[in-house]
Amino acid sequence: MNKYEKRVAELGGVFSGKGWTQPVTLSEEQLQKLEKEIGFPLPEDYREFLKDYGGYGFWDTVFSFANMPDRRTWWGVGTFYGVIASSPFDLLMRHHSFVDNELMGPELLPIMDEGGDHDPICLFLGGDKKGTVHLFYEEEFDFPYDYSNLYHIADSFDEFIQMLRPINDEEKRQG
């Protein structure tokens, strides 16, 4: 296991793959193949997480950040995508879906859904925002993509995962 084991346990992470009896772990060779397929190296912190925790969900877990769309004070998180063929949580399928449909450029990698399975949380893999985490708010998307619908969440994957916390009952009532 890696440095994220304790954090995943604190957040109540559960493997979300239907039909699988255990989480999907990735070898170094599989990670290199993934990087070749998407055309960018993965940031080291996300790479380490993905080795053991692709396909993990964090139910009743939230994050919050400034300048929220819809003026919400928190957002729920869903499932981290992994290399899980034939799964709705497959990282490559999600990436190709957004890139092939020209919703985002190849330097932006959807890594998780925000809980409602529509607004992905993404990681920049290239450019001046490399390594940063953003919410891709689909309600504000318009062709051609210019990323005006991106909301900065964290400067790194490590920072993002530390922002996650269980939602409390008061927040649930406020919706």
C-alpha positions as CSV (number, residue, x, y, z in Angstrom):
1,M,0.0,0.0,0.0
2,N,1.0,3.6,-0.4
3,K,0.8,6.9,1.6
4,Y,-2.9,7.3,0.8
5,E,-4.0,4.1,2.7
6,K,-4.7,6.0,5.9
7,R,-6.5,8.9,4.1
8,V,-8.8,6.5,2.1
9,A,-9.7,4.7,5.3
10,E,-10.5,8.0,7.1
11,L,-12.8,9.0,4.3
12,G,-14.6,5.6,4.2
13,G,-13.4,4.8,0.7
14,V,-15.0,1.7,-0.8
15,F,-14.2,0.0,-4.1
16,S,-17.0,0.7,-6.6
17,G,-16.3,-1.8,-9.3
18,K,-19.3,-4.0,-10.0
19,G,-18.4,-7.7,-10.3
20,W,-14.9,-7.2,-8.9
21,T,-14.1,-8.8,-5.6
22,Q,-11.0,-6.6,-4.9
23,P,-9.7,-3.2,-6.0
24,V,-7.7,-2.9,-9.2
25,T,-4.1,-2.1,-8.6
26,L,-1.7,-0.9,-11.3
27,S,1.8,-2.0,-12.0
28,E,4.5,0.4,-13.1
29,E,4.2,-1.1,-16.6
30,Q,0.4,-0.4,-16.6
31,L,1.0,3.2,-15.4
32,Q,3.5,3.8,-18.2
33,K,1.0,2.4,-20.7
34,L,-1.7,4.7,-19.4
35,E,0.6,7.7,-19.7
36,K,1.5,6.8,-23.3
37,E,-2.2,6.4,-24.1
38,I,-3.2,9.9,-22.7
39,G,0.0,11.5,-24.0
40,F,1.2,13.0,-20.8
41,P,3.1,11.9,-17.7
42,L,0.9,11.8,-14.5
43,P,1.9,14.0,-11.6
44,E,3.7,11.8,-9.0
45,D,1.1,12.3,-6.2
46,Y,-1.8,11.3,-8.5
47,R,0.3,8.4,-10.0
48,E,0.9,7.0,-6.5
49,F,-2.8,7.3,-5.6
50,L,-3.9,5.6,-8.8
51,K,-1.6,2.6,-8.2
52,D,-4.0,1.4,-5.5
53,Y,-7.1,3.5,-5.5
54,G,-8.6,3.8,-8.9
55,G,-12.3,3.0,-8.8
56,Y,-12.8,4.0,-5.1
57,G,-15.8,6.0,-4.0
58,F,-16.2,8.2,-1.0
59,W,-19.8,8.4,-0.2
60,D,-20.9,11.2,2.1
61,T,-17.6,13.0,1.5
62,V,-17.3,16.6,0.4
63,F,-14.9,19.3,-0.4
64,S,-15.3,23.1,-0.4
65,F,-13.5,25.9,-2.1
66,A,-13.9,29.6,-2.9
67,N,-15.8,31.0,-5.9
68,M,-18.2,28.1,-6.1
69,P,-20.6,27.8,-9.1
70,D,-24.3,27.9,-7.9
71,R,-23.0,29.6,-4.7
72,R,-22.9,26.3,-3.0
73,T,-20.6,26.1,0.0
74,W,-19.6,22.4,-0.6
75,W,-19.6,19.8,-3.3
76,G,-20.0,16.1,-2.9
77,V,-17.5,13.7,-4.4
78,G,-18.3,10.4,-6.1
79,T,-15.8,7.8,-7.5
80,F,-12.2,8.2,-8.5
81,Y,-11.8,6.8,-12.0
82,G,-9.3,4.0,-12.5
83,V,-8.1,1.7,-15.3
84,I,-11.1,-0.6,-15.1
85,A,-12.1,-1.8,-18.6
86,S,-15.8,-2.0,-19.3
87,S,-16.6,0.1,-16.3
88,P,-18.3,3.5,-16.1
89,F,-15.4,4.5,-13.9
90,D,-12.7,3.7,-16.5
91,L,-10.2,6.6,-16.6
92,L,-9.4,6.1,-20.3
93,M,-13.0,5.9,-21.4
94,R,-13.8,9.1,-19.5
95,H,-10.8,10.9,-20.9
96,H,-11.5,9.9,-24.5
97,S,-15.1,10.7,-24.2
98,F,-14.4,14.3,-23.2
99,V,-11.5,14.8,-25.7
100,D,-13.1,13.0,-28.6
101,N,-16.2,15.1,-28.2
102,E,-14.1,18.3,-28.0
103,L,-15.4,19.2,-24.5
104,M,-11.8,19.6,-23.3
105,G,-8.2,19.3,-24.6
106,P,-6.0,16.3,-24.0
107,E,-4.0,18.1,-21.3
108,L,-7.0,17.9,-18.9
109,L,-7.7,14.5,-17.3
110,P,-11.1,13.8,-15.7
111,I,-10.1,11.9,-12.5
112,M,-13.4,11.7,-10.6
113,D,-17.0,12.7,-10.7
114,E,-18.4,15.2,-8.3
115,G,-21.1,13.0,-6.9
116,G,-23.8,13.6,-9.4
117,D,-21.9,11.9,-12.3
118,H,-21.9,15.0,-14.4
119,D,-19.3,17.6,-13.3
120,P,-15.9,15.9,-13.4
121,I,-13.0,16.9,-11.2
122,C,-10.0,17.2,-13.5
123,L,-6.3,17.2,-13.3
124,F,-4.2,19.4,-15.6
125,L,-1.4,17.3,-17.1
126,G,0.4,20.0,-19.1
127,G,0.8,23.7,-19.6
128,D,1.2,26.3,-16.9
129,K,-1.5,24.7,-14.8
130,K,0.2,21.3,-14.7
131,G,-0.7,19.3,-11.6
132,T,-3.6,21.5,-10.5
133,V,-7.1,20.2,-9.8
134,H,-10.3,21.8,-11.1
135,L,-14.0,21.3,-11.3
136,F,-15.3,21.2,-14.9
137,Y,-18.7,22.8,-14.5
138,E,-20.7,21.5,-17.4
139,E,-23.6,23.9,-17.0
140,E,-21.3,26.7,-18.0
141,F,-19.7,24.9,-20.9
142,D,-19.9,26.3,-24.4
143,F,-18.1,25.4,-27.7
144,P,-15.3,25.8,-28.4
145,Y,-13.8,25.0,-25.0
146,D,-11.9,27.8,-23.5
147,Y,-11.9,26.5,-19.9
148,S,-14.0,29.5,-18.6
149,N,-16.1,26.8,-16.9
150,L,-13.2,25.5,-14.8
151,Y,-13.1,26.3,-11.1
152,H,-9.8,25.9,-9.3
153,I,-9.9,23.5,-6.4
154,A,-6.3,22.8,-5.4
155,D,-2.7,23.3,-6.5
156,S,-2.0,19.6,-6.4
157,F,-3.7,16.2,-6.0
158,D,-2.2,15.9,-2.5
159,E,-3.8,19.2,-1.5
160,F,-7.1,18.1,-3.0
161,I,-7.3,14.8,-1.2
162,Q,-6.5,16.5,2.0
163,M,-9.5,18.9,1.4
164,L,-11.9,16.0,1.4
165,R,-13.9,15.5,4.5
166,P,-17.0,13.6,5.6
167,I,-20.2,15.7,5.3
168,N,-22.0,16.4,8.5
169,D,-25.8,16.2,9.1
170,E,-26.3,20.0,9.1
171,E,-24.7,20.2,5.6
172,K,-26.9,17.4,4.4
173,R,-30.0,19.2,5.5
174,Q,-28.9,22.4,3.8
175,G,-28.4,20.5,0.6
